Amino acid sequence: MSVLGTLTRRLGHHTWFGATMRLLVPVDRAVGRLTRGRVVALGLVPSLIITTTGHRSGLPRSNPLLYVPDGDGFVVIGSNWGQRHQPGWVLNLLARPQAEVAVKGRRLAVRADLATGAERERLWQLLVTEWPAYRTYVQRAGGREIHIFRLAPTGADLP
């Protein structure tokens, strides 16, 4: 892990860090799109771009997310930087679990499986190992359930 990556993980616990990163999401989204998912979060943490279908609009919605690998899948968490409301992409996946991810220059169709019970705890441990600030985000979210999803590829790469 780079020095900058280590520093980023330490800063992740601070409220100002989450607020600043939320402002940079549109830039991160654009860079991820332009690089076909090769560069997301400035390459500081493992990240992907998820494209969901809007649960109300029916339109595609793309968001950069930190992920951890799990076998052939990807684990993501709806922490929303510890805000008290669910991120839109979580609501989209709950309504329609089919999505696409762009990661490391590949586009894949995926199915989002909401983690529960022992599986949720296993995936939580993977997530906090990668981004310890998730523990802080749970406290900051004020009791909101923070959803964890395992994104399982459903077939071949997309064009």
C-alpha positions as CSV (number, residue, x, y, z in Angstrom):
1,M,0.0,0.0,0.0
2,S,1.3,3.5,-0.9
3,V,2.0,6.2,1.7
4,L,-0.8,8.2,0.2
5,G,-3.2,5.3,0.4
6,T,-2.2,4.8,4.1
7,L,-2.8,8.4,4.8
8,T,-6.2,8.4,3.0
9,R,-7.3,5.5,5.2
10,R,-6.3,7.4,8.4
11,L,-8.1,10.5,7.2
12,G,-11.3,8.6,6.4
13,H,-12.5,8.8,10.0
14,H,-12.8,12.6,9.9
15,T,-16.1,14.2,9.2
16,W,-14.5,16.8,6.9
17,F,-13.0,14.0,4.8
18,G,-16.4,12.5,4.0
19,A,-17.8,16.0,3.2
20,T,-14.9,16.8,0.9
21,M,-15.0,13.4,-0.8
22,R,-18.8,13.8,-1.5
23,L,-18.0,17.0,-3.4
24,L,-15.4,15.1,-5.5
25,V,-17.7,12.3,-6.5
26,P,-18.8,13.9,-9.8
27,V,-15.1,14.3,-10.7
28,D,-14.3,10.7,-9.7
29,R,-17.3,9.5,-11.7
30,A,-16.1,11.3,-14.8
31,V,-12.6,10.1,-14.5
32,G,-13.8,6.5,-13.9
33,R,-16.0,6.8,-17.0
34,L,-13.2,8.2,-19.2
35,T,-10.8,5.5,-18.1
36,R,-13.4,2.7,-18.2
37,G,-13.0,2.0,-14.6
38,R,-9.2,1.9,-14.7
39,V,-8.8,4.9,-12.4
40,V,-11.3,5.4,-9.7
41,A,-10.6,7.2,-6.3
42,L,-7.3,8.2,-7.8
43,G,-6.2,4.6,-7.5
44,L,-5.8,5.1,-3.7
45,V,-8.2,2.3,-2.7
46,P,-9.7,-0.5,-4.8
47,S,-12.7,1.1,-6.5
48,L,-15.2,0.5,-9.2
49,I,-18.0,2.3,-10.9
50,I,-21.4,0.8,-10.4
51,T,-24.3,1.5,-12.8
52,T,-27.7,0.8,-11.4
53,T,-31.2,1.6,-12.7
54,G,-32.9,4.4,-10.9
55,H,-35.7,3.0,-8.8
56,R,-38.0,5.9,-9.7
57,S,-36.6,7.3,-12.9
58,G,-35.7,4.0,-14.6
59,L,-32.5,5.8,-15.8
60,P,-29.0,4.5,-15.5
61,R,-27.1,6.0,-12.4
62,S,-23.4,5.6,-12.0
63,N,-21.4,5.9,-8.8
64,P,-17.8,5.3,-7.7
65,L,-17.5,2.8,-4.8
66,L,-14.7,1.3,-2.8
67,Y,-14.9,-2.5,-3.1
68,V,-13.2,-5.6,-1.7
69,P,-12.8,-8.7,-3.8
70,D,-14.5,-11.9,-2.7
71,G,-13.8,-14.8,-5.0
72,D,-15.1,-13.8,-8.4
73,G,-17.3,-11.1,-6.9
74,F,-17.1,-7.6,-5.4
75,V,-18.3,-6.5,-2.0
76,V,-19.6,-3.0,-1.6
77,I,-21.3,-1.1,1.3
78,G,-23.9,1.6,1.5
79,S,-22.2,3.7,4.1
80,N,-22.8,7.0,2.4
81,W,-19.8,8.4,4.3
82,G,-21.8,7.9,7.5
83,Q,-24.7,10.1,6.5
84,R,-28.1,9.3,8.1
85,H,-29.8,8.5,4.7
86,Q,-29.3,5.6,2.3
87,P,-27.3,6.3,-0.8
88,G,-29.5,6.3,-4.0
89,W,-27.6,3.4,-5.5
90,V,-28.6,1.2,-2.5
91,L,-32.3,2.0,-3.0
92,N,-31.8,1.2,-6.7
93,L,-30.2,-2.2,-6.0
94,L,-32.9,-3.1,-3.5
95,A,-35.5,-2.4,-6.2
96,R,-33.6,-4.0,-9.0
97,P,-30.5,-6.1,-8.2
98,Q,-29.1,-6.2,-11.7
99,A,-26.3,-3.7,-12.4
100,E,-23.1,-3.2,-14.2
101,V,-19.6,-2.5,-12.9
102,A,-16.5,-1.0,-14.5
103,V,-13.4,-2.2,-12.7
104,K,-9.8,-2.3,-13.9
105,G,-10.8,-1.6,-17.4
106,R,-13.5,-4.3,-17.6
107,R,-17.3,-3.9,-17.7
108,L,-19.3,-6.7,-16.2
109,A,-23.0,-7.4,-15.6
110,V,-23.6,-8.3,-12.0
111,R,-26.3,-9.3,-9.6
112,A,-26.4,-7.7,-6.2
113,D,-27.1,-10.0,-3.3
114,L,-27.9,-8.3,0.0
115,A,-25.8,-9.9,2.7
116,T,-27.4,-11.0,6.0
117,G,-26.5,-13.0,9.0
118,A,-23.1,-14.8,9.2
119,E,-22.4,-13.8,5.5
120,R,-22.9,-10.1,6.4
121,E,-20.5,-10.4,9.3
122,R,-17.9,-12.2,7.1
123,L,-18.1,-9.5,4.4
124,W,-18.1,-6.7,7.1
125,Q,-14.7,-8.0,8.3
126,L,-13.3,-7.8,4.7
127,L,-14.6,-4.3,4.3
128,V,-13.2,-2.9,7.6
129,T,-9.9,-4.5,6.9
130,E,-9.7,-2.4,3.7
131,W,-11.4,0.8,5.0
132,P,-11.3,1.0,8.9
133,A,-13.4,4.2,8.8
134,Y,-16.5,2.1,8.1
135,R,-16.7,1.6,11.8
136,T,-16.8,5.3,12.3
137,Y,-19.5,5.7,9.6
138,V,-21.8,3.2,11.4
139,Q,-21.7,5.3,14.5
140,R,-22.2,8.5,12.5
141,A,-25.2,7.1,10.6
142,G,-27.3,7.2,13.8
143,G,-28.7,3.7,13.7
144,R,-29.5,3.5,10.0
145,E,-29.0,0.0,8.6
146,I,-26.0,0.1,6.4
147,H,-26.5,-2.4,3.6
148,I,-23.7,-4.7,2.4
149,F,-23.9,-6.3,-1.1
150,R,-21.9,-9.0,-2.8
151,L,-21.9,-8.2,-6.6
152,A,-21.7,-11.5,-8.4
153,P,-20.8,-11.5,-12.1
154,T,-23.7,-12.9,-14.3
155,G,-21.8,-13.7,-17.5
156,A,-19.2,-12.5,-19.9
157,D,-17.6,-9.0,-20.0
158,L,-19.7,-6.3,-21.5
159,P,-18.5,-4.3,-24.5
